[in-house]
Amino acid sequence: DLIPQGADRFLFLLAPVLAFAATYAAFAVIPFGPQLIIADLNLGIFFIAAVGSLEAIGVIAAGWASNNKWSLFGSIRAATQVVSYEIPLGLTLVTVAVLAGSLQVGEIVTAQNGWICNWFLFRNPFMPLVFVIYFIASLAECKRAPFDLAEAESELVSGFHTEYSGMRFAIFFLAEYAAMYV
């Protein structure tokens, strides 16, 4: 594991932990079964949106701490992309919360119990459009193609984690793939 010579050592070591912790905190409110939920918060959807946004802090810290102008440029790109797609993502989550009558994730899942015709997607004629908006915003939020300009291999090499190697590099990718699962 290498740390660049001019890097801010403390922030360089802390940035992957920030991104990882912010992403994995969202798993606390996701129900994995009828009684398999760690924290059944009344504001579960709000918690997922808020904690999902915190990953941008780890990304900006990674770019800044590297003392590399291309890493900083990649981190600013990634952070602005995450922030810009938060509004459509939040509006789609609010739509589902209104249909369920609750912000609690367990109640939203319970409101859709049964066959596929009970899903919110098929209950309202506007929900397929909401789903498409959510899907596009979630691709952008998770930095997947075609929204992977934060890494921009042609000009930035690897984006904000250019200077990272070893386990810290792997922690960034674990956080990214966990965000996709959430």
Secondary structure, 3 states (H helix, E strand, C coil): CCCCCCCCHHHHHHHHHHHHHHHHHHHHCCCCCCCCCCCCCCCHHHHHHHHHHCHHHHHHHHHHHCCCHHHHHHHHHHHHHHHHCHHHHHHHHHHHHHHHCCCCHHHHHHHCCCCHHHCHHHCCCCHHHHHHHHHHHHHHHCCCCCCCCCCCHHHHCCHHHCCCCHHHHHHHHHHHHHHHHC
